[in-house]
Amino acid sequence: MSLGASLFLLAVGAILTFAVEVEAEGFNINTIGIILMVVGGIGLLLSLMWMQRSRSAGSRTVVREEEPRAGRVVREERRDDVL
């Protein structure tokens, strides 16, 4: 679940829980709002943990550039036809 979807579920759940007052038989709209807030909160925590893990894994990458050897010719080609 993405970060945006989690925030959306939290917002919809809060609206259903705190702002809507509907009496319906068979189900309680406030309970549905609480369930949506719980699912959105769990999704938010999982999204943040996944983002933190991917950020820390990427920071361990070491890139070493090879220096040109003696006698090696390095030149840059320009293309004028590219816009």
CYANA upper distance limits for C-alpha pairs under 8 A (distance plus 0.5 A):
  1 MET  CA      5 ALA  CA      6.89
  1 MET  CA      6 SER  CA      7.23
  1 MET  CA     43 GLY  CA      6.37
  1 MET  CA     44 LEU  CA      8.47
  1 MET  CA     46 LEU  CA      8.49
  1 MET  CA     47 SER  CA      7.29
  2 SER  CA      6 SER  CA      6.81
  2 SER  CA     43 GLY  CA      7.94
  2 SER  CA     44 LEU  CA      8.22
  2 SER  CA     47 SER  CA      6.65
  3 LEU  CA      7 LEU  CA      6.83
  3 LEU  CA     43 GLY  CA      7.96
  3 LEU  CA     44 LEU  CA      6.39
  3 LEU  CA     47 SER  CA      6.28
  3 LEU  CA     48 LEU  CA      8.12
  4 GLY  CA      8 PHE  CA      6.61
  5 ALA  CA      9 LEU  CA      6.70
  5 ALA  CA     40 GLY  CA      8.08
  6 SER  CA     10 LEU  CA      6.74
  6 SER  CA     39 VAL  CA      8.21
  6 SER  CA     40 GLY  CA      4.86
  6 SER  CA     41 GLY  CA      7.20
  6 SER  CA     43 GLY  CA      5.89
  6 SER  CA     44 LEU  CA      5.73
  7 LEU  CA     11 ALA  CA      6.65
  7 LEU  CA     40 GLY  CA      6.90
  7 LEU  CA     41 GLY  CA      8.49
  7 LEU  CA     44 LEU  CA      7.57
  8 PHE  CA     12 VAL  CA      6.65
  8 PHE  CA     40 GLY  CA      8.02
  9 LEU  CA     13 GLY  CA      6.39
  9 LEU  CA     36 LEU  CA      6.17
  9 LEU  CA     37 MET  CA      6.65
  9 LEU  CA     39 VAL  CA      7.84
  9 LEU  CA     40 GLY  CA      5.43
 10 LEU  CA     14 ALA  CA      6.60
 10 LEU  CA     36 LEU  CA      6.89
 10 LEU  CA     37 MET  CA      4.98
 10 LEU  CA     38 VAL  CA      8.13
 10 LEU  CA     39 VAL  CA      8.37
 10 LEU  CA     40 GLY  CA      5.48
 10 LEU  CA     41 GLY  CA      7.20
 11 ALA  CA     15 ILE  CA      6.72
 11 ALA  CA     37 MET  CA      8.00
 12 VAL  CA     16 LEU  CA      6.67
 12 VAL  CA     33 GLY  CA      7.53
 12 VAL  CA     36 LEU  CA      7.77
 12 VAL  CA     37 MET  CA      8.21
 13 GLY  CA     17 THR  CA      6.52
 13 GLY  CA     32 ILE  CA      7.72
 13 GLY  CA     33 GLY  CA      4.32
 13 GLY  CA     34 ILE  CA      6.39
 13 GLY  CA     35 ILE  CA      7.73
 13 GLY  CA     36 LEU  CA      5.32
 13 GLY  CA     37 MET  CA      5.31
 14 ALA  CA     18 PHE  CA      6.33
 14 ALA  CA     19 ALA  CA      8.04
 14 ALA  CA     33 GLY  CA      6.64
 14 ALA  CA     34 ILE  CA      7.83
 14 ALA  CA     37 MET  CA      7.08
 15 ILE  CA     19 ALA  CA      5.54
 15 ILE  CA     20 VAL  CA      7.06
 15 ILE  CA     33 GLY  CA      7.75
 16 LEU  CA     20 VAL  CA      5.74
 16 LEU  CA     29 ILE  CA      6.92
 16 LEU  CA     30 ASN  CA      6.33
 16 LEU  CA     32 ILE  CA      7.89
 16 LEU  CA     33 GLY  CA      5.27
 17 THR  CA     29 ILE  CA      7.61
 17 THR  CA     30 ASN  CA      4.86
 17 THR  CA     31 THR  CA      7.68
 17 THR  CA     32 ILE  CA      8.21
 17 THR  CA     33 GLY  CA      5.29
 17 THR  CA     34 ILE  CA      6.78
 18 PHE  CA     30 ASN  CA      8.05
 20 VAL  CA     29 ILE  CA      8.39
 20 VAL  CA     30 ASN  CA      8.30
 22 VAL  CA     29 ILE  CA      7.54
 23 GLU  CA     28 ASN  CA      8.01
 24 ALA  CA     28 ASN  CA      7.20
 24 ALA  CA     29 ILE  CA      8.28
 27 PHE  CA     31 THR  CA      8.48
 28 ASN  CA     32 ILE  CA      7.17
 29 ILE  CA     33 GLY  CA      6.81
 30 ASN  CA     34 ILE  CA      6.82
 31 THR  CA     35 ILE  CA      6.72
 32 ILE  CA     36 LEU  CA      6.70
 33 GLY  CA     37 MET  CA      6.71
 34 ILE  CA     38 VAL  CA      6.71
 35 ILE  CA     39 VAL  CA      6.71
 36 LEU  CA     40 GLY  CA      6.48
 37 MET  CA     41 GLY  CA      6.50
 38 VAL  CA     42 ILE  CA      6.71
 39 VAL  CA     43 GLY  CA      6.60
 40 GLY  CA     44 LEU  CA      6.49
 41 GLY  CA     45 LEU  CA      6.75
 42 ILE  CA     46 LEU  CA      6.71
 43 GLY  CA     47 SER  CA      6.50
 44 LEU  CA     48 LEU  CA      6.68
 45 LEU  CA     49 MET  CA      6.65
 46 LEU  CA     50 TRP  CA      6.58
 47 SER  CA     51 MET  CA      6.63
 48 LEU  CA     52 GLN  CA      6.61
 49 MET  CA     53 ARG  CA      6.65
 50 TRP  CA     54 SER  CA      6.70
 51 MET  CA     55 ARG  CA      6.55
 52 GLN  CA     56 SER  CA      6.66
 53 ARG  CA     57 ALA  CA      6.65
 54 SER  CA     58 GLY  CA      6.68
 55 ARG  CA     59 SER  CA      6.92
 56 SER  CA     60 ARG  CA      7.46
 57 ALA  CA     61 THR  CA      8.15
 68 PRO  CA     72 ARG  CA      6.84
 68 PRO  CA     74 VAL  CA      8.19
